[in-house]
Every structure is written in C-alpha cells, then in structure tokens.
Amino acid sequence: MPFTPTTFAQLVQPIDRRRFDAIVERHDGDAYVKSFLSWDHLMALIYAQLSGLDSLRALAAGWKAHANCLYHLGCEDGCEELPRSTLSDANERRPVEVFAEVFDMIVKCIDRTTRCGAEEFIRLIDSTPIPLGKLFKWAKWNGRIRGMKAHIVYDPRGDAPQVLAITDANVNDAQIGRTMALEPDRTYVFDKGYCHYGWWTKIHQIGAFFVTRPKDNMGLRVTKVRALEETAGDGFTVLADEEVKLSSKGDSKLPIPLRRIRVLRHEGGKKLSILTNDITRSAVEIAKLYKLRWQIDIDQTWRLSRIKGWRVWLKAGKQGATEWQGRGAGGFELGDCRRIGGDELVEGPQHFDRAAA
C-alpha cells in the first residue's frame, strides 16, 4: 500500500525543517533538553490550536490518543507520552524567539506569492487589547483593562499580517507606529490613535501615503474646496473634499499637504472626517481605502473569538497551575505566535511556496 501522510502532516509541510532547526540552534531552543524538542513542542501547540483544546490535560490526552501518527510529523521517539508537567516546563523555559521567527517565516512564505509587480500596496495598521485579569499581576493597567496589546500591520491583498508586536496595554499606539519600518509607494491606513505629526511627516518624506481620521481637537482650516466628480461609494456618500492646514501656529508642525474628506455612512447615518496626504486619488477612492481598515477589525475579532485556550499557554506553572510563572510578555507571545501561525497554515495553504521558504 502506498504511503500517505496524515492531513496534519501535509498541513505543516510548508514549514522548512532545516530552517526551523537553524532557528532553534540560533536561540538555544533545545539546550539541556533530552526529550520533547522544539519541533515536538511546535507540533503540539499547533495541534492544540487546530483542535480547539483549552487545557494542558486535554492536549496531553489528545496527543497520546494519536501517538501512532506522530512519526508522520517527524517527532522524536519517546514523545508519545506527554505529561502535563513536561508541557508546562516547555512553555515556561523555551525561548519565545523560536516561535516568533517561525511565525515570521510562515508569513513571508505567503507574502512571496502575493507580490504583484508595480501594483500598489496597502497596509492596515491597528491594535487590539488582550485582557488578562487580576491573576496576571505583572500585566499593566491602561485605565480600561489589565493585560496586553497586540499591534498588527495587515496586508489586505494577501489577507495576512505582516508585523505582529506585543506590548503592555498602556503603550500608546503612536509610539509603536513610529518604530515600524516604512516603505515608499505604500499607503498606510490607521485610525486616530496613531496621531503623531513627526511620523506623518516621515511617511510623506519617503514617498508614501497615509489615510487616517483627525482627532476631535485637531484644529484645521480650509485652504481650498475641491470639486466632487463622484460622490457615491459602497455604503457611503462623500459630502466634501477640502485641502486643509493646521490652524494657528500649529501649521509649522505638519509641513505637508493635507486633504480632509467628509463622508456619510449609510449604515447608522454617521458622518466621518478622513485625513490624508494623498492629493491625486479621488475622494471616493480615499474613502474606500479607509473602509478597508474595517477588514482588520473583523479579522482581529474573528481570530480572538477562536482563542479558546490561549490562557493555557500563559499558565505555565506545574500541572497547569493558575498562577503564571513565566517572565514578562514571553508566555503570551509564545501562544499568540503559535495561534496565528496555525491559522495561516489552515487559511492559506494554496499561497505557500516551498522554495520561497
């Protein structure tokens, strides 16, 4: 009978094992480890995510139930028995950088197949809070929740995140935005939380564009009213298209061209103001770009709704104790990179280029 790998084994084939081993060696991921190596750990975490498991006990039981299939995954002999204490110790001690680089490798495999010559690129930037609760005493309070914050740069064309950064919940969005690498000829779409005049100026100076919303207290004066050739959009109507500048002495803080576009959303009848440094696109095109930002909100909500057991990966104490014994944000990064990496393996297998890895 011809050999046929399991569905799970086929699913993880895009992960280049040689590159993975190089990552592990670079970060000493298997230092002082005799069993349950980094590859076994990664397979267990992806299995837990795709199976919707919400406890160490469930993962250990499910892993043991499929012990006869582990050789398809390239797991080491002797890992069929997976005690909860072994899982807990691995979650606590193994460097999170191993899994972060694997996540980055998967994303790059997808991105390589979605590049399209001279076509324009859109990048959606947003953040989402990760509430943790009072049990996690190390987590910072931002006035609304105690926890962390995920900052994402999202490629709507490839339907995949390009950058994932995890910070404390009280870190300002604009502070993280200023650290992100910028590329010319891109259009960055973000909300009013990323308001920073110096960053906006830098985007303009490298030949890129931004589309955002002005803060309510941002004083703007109209210098020119532009004619509206088209007003109807998908779910909105453009009310006005104006070239503006910062009012009073604030003008010198933002020495770049600015456009303010006012739109009326058909759903709910809410009026929005959109600000951009793009002078060439039509008002309807600019409004459509900002509407794309809602895609990342939907994607984040969908992904977070799938996390049944992410707290398990924070609970790295012995036997799944409720008190996390890890250090800083590392425990969440491990679980989050595992979760999103597993999702990308499921959602985009047709986009993977094995040679690109």
Secondary structure, DSSP 4 states (H G I P E B T S, - for coil): ------HHHHHTTTS-HHHHHHHHHHTTTTTT-SSS-HHHHHHHHHHHHHHT--SHHHHHHHHHHTGGGGGGGTPPTT-SS--HHHHHHHHHHS-HHHHHHHHHHHHHHHHHTS--TT--EEEEEEEEEEE--TT-TTSEE-SS-EEEEEEEEEETTTTEEEEEEEEETTS-HHHHHTTS---TTEEEE--GGG--HHHHHHHHHTT-EEEE---TT--EEEEEEPP-S--EETTEEEEEEEEEEE-GGGGGG--S-EEEEEEEETTT--EEEEEES--SS-HHHHHHHHHHHHHHHHHHHHHHHT-SSHHHHH--SGGG-SS--S-TTHHHHHHHHHHHHHHHHHH-GGG--GGG-
